[in-house]
Amino acid sequence: MPTHGSLTKAGKVRSATPKLVARPRTAPIPKMNNRKKFIKRFSLKRRAGQNWLNV
C-alpha cells in the first residue's frame, strides 16, 4: 500500500511550531445559570423536551 509522502518528513511541522500558553478559562457563575433555568421553567412555564413551545 503506497503512502502519501515519505515517513522521514513526518512530524516536522508540529515540532517546529512554537508552543502557546493556554489562556485561563473561567466557568460561568452557577447562580446565573440557575436563574436562567428558573425563568424558563417557572416564569415562562416551558416544559421539558423538544415540544417546549406547546404550552
ZADO-1210 file (C-alpha; in nm, 4 decimals, padded with zeros to 6 digits):
<atoms>
<atom x="00.0000" y="00.0000" z="00.0000" code="MET" pos="1"/>
<atom x="00.1635" y="00.3317" z="-00.1052" code="PRO" pos="2"/>
<atom x="00.1950" y="00.6197" z="00.1408" code="THR" pos="3"/>
<atom x="00.1185" y="00.9848" z="00.0799" code="HIS" pos="4"/>
<atom x="00.4648" y="01.1294" z="00.1341" code="GLY" pos="5"/>
<atom x="00.7748" y="00.9870" z="00.2906" code="SER" pos="6"/>
<atom x="00.7900" y="00.8921" z="00.6558" code="LEU" pos="7"/>
<atom x="01.1111" y="01.0882" z="00.7060" code="THR" pos="8"/>
<atom x="00.9120" y="01.4136" z="00.6843" code="LYS" pos="9"/>
<atom x="00.6527" y="01.3085" z="00.9425" code="ALA" pos="10"/>
<atom x="00.6039" y="01.5428" z="01.2402" code="GLY" pos="11"/>
<atom x="00.8483" y="01.8141" z="01.1343" code="LYS" pos="12"/>
<atom x="00.5989" y="02.0995" z="01.1175" code="VAL" pos="13"/>
<atom x="00.4413" y="02.0239" z="01.4535" code="ARG" pos="14"/>
<atom x="00.7757" y="02.0046" z="01.6298" code="SER" pos="15"/>
<atom x="00.8848" y="02.3364" z="01.4720" code="ALA" pos="16"/>
<atom x="00.5681" y="02.5230" z="01.5767" code="THR" pos="17"/>
<atom x="00.6135" y="02.7342" z="01.8910" code="PRO" pos="18"/>
<atom x="00.4084" y="02.6288" z="02.1942" code="LYS" pos="19"/>
<atom x="00.1462" y="02.8812" z="02.3078" code="LEU" pos="20"/>
<atom x="00.0363" y="02.9142" z="02.6676" code="VAL" pos="21"/>
<atom x="-00.3316" y="02.8310" z="02.7104" code="ALA" pos="22"/>
<atom x="-00.5494" y="03.1168" z="02.8323" code="ARG" pos="23"/>
<atom x="-00.7206" y="03.0687" z="03.1676" code="PRO" pos="24"/>
<atom x="-01.0848" y="02.9736" z="03.1256" code="ARG" pos="25"/>
<atom x="-01.3482" y="03.0602" z="03.3811" code="THR" pos="26"/>
<atom x="-01.6749" y="02.8747" z="03.4211" code="ALA" pos="27"/>
<atom x="-01.9987" y="03.0750" z="03.4328" code="PRO" pos="28"/>
<atom x="-02.1411" y="03.1560" z="03.7749" code="ILE" pos="29"/>
<atom x="-02.3811" y="02.8770" z="03.8846" code="PRO" pos="30"/>
<atom x="-02.6230" y="03.1335" z="04.0295" code="LYS" pos="31"/>
<atom x="-02.6789" y="03.2911" z="03.6870" code="MET" pos="32"/>
<atom x="-02.7321" y="02.9526" z="03.5194" code="ASN" pos="33"/>
<atom x="-02.9879" y="02.8546" z="03.7844" code="ASN" pos="34"/>
<atom x="-03.1632" y="03.1886" z="03.7370" code="ARG" pos="35"/>
<atom x="-03.1962" y="03.1241" z="03.3609" code="LYS" pos="36"/>
<atom x="-03.3436" y="02.7801" z="03.4325" code="LYS" pos="37"/>
<atom x="-03.5919" y="02.9285" z="03.6800" code="PHE" pos="38"/>
<atom x="-03.7099" y="03.1895" z="03.4306" code="ILE" pos="39"/>
<atom x="-03.7512" y="02.9330" z="03.1545" code="LYS" pos="40"/>
<atom x="-03.9318" y="02.6726" z="03.3679" code="ARG" pos="41"/>
<atom x="-04.1498" y="02.8738" z="03.6055" code="PHE" pos="42"/>
<atom x="-04.1877" y="03.2263" z="03.4682" code="SER" pos="43"/>
<atom x="-04.2364" y="03.1188" z="03.1054" code="LEU" pos="44"/>
<atom x="-04.3923" y="02.7822" z="03.2068" code="LYS" pos="45"/>
<atom x="-04.1997" y="02.5864" z="02.9463" code="ARG" pos="46"/>
<atom x="-04.1985" y="02.2087" z="02.9668" code="ARG" pos="47"/>
<atom x="-03.9014" y="01.9776" z="02.9187" code="ALA" pos="48"/>
<atom x="-03.8349" y="01.8181" z="02.5816" code="GLY" pos="49"/>
<atom x="-03.8498" y="01.9259" z="02.2211" code="GLN" pos="50"/>
<atom x="-04.2090" y="02.0492" z="02.2393" code="ASN" pos="51"/>
<atom x="-04.1371" y="02.3331" z="02.4821" code="TRP" pos="52"/>
<atom x="-04.3226" y="02.5839" z="02.2595" code="LEU" pos="53"/>
<atom x="-04.6523" y="02.3974" z="02.3044" code="ASN" pos="54"/>
<atom x="-04.7741" y="02.5344" z="02.6338" code="VAL" pos="55"/>
</atoms>
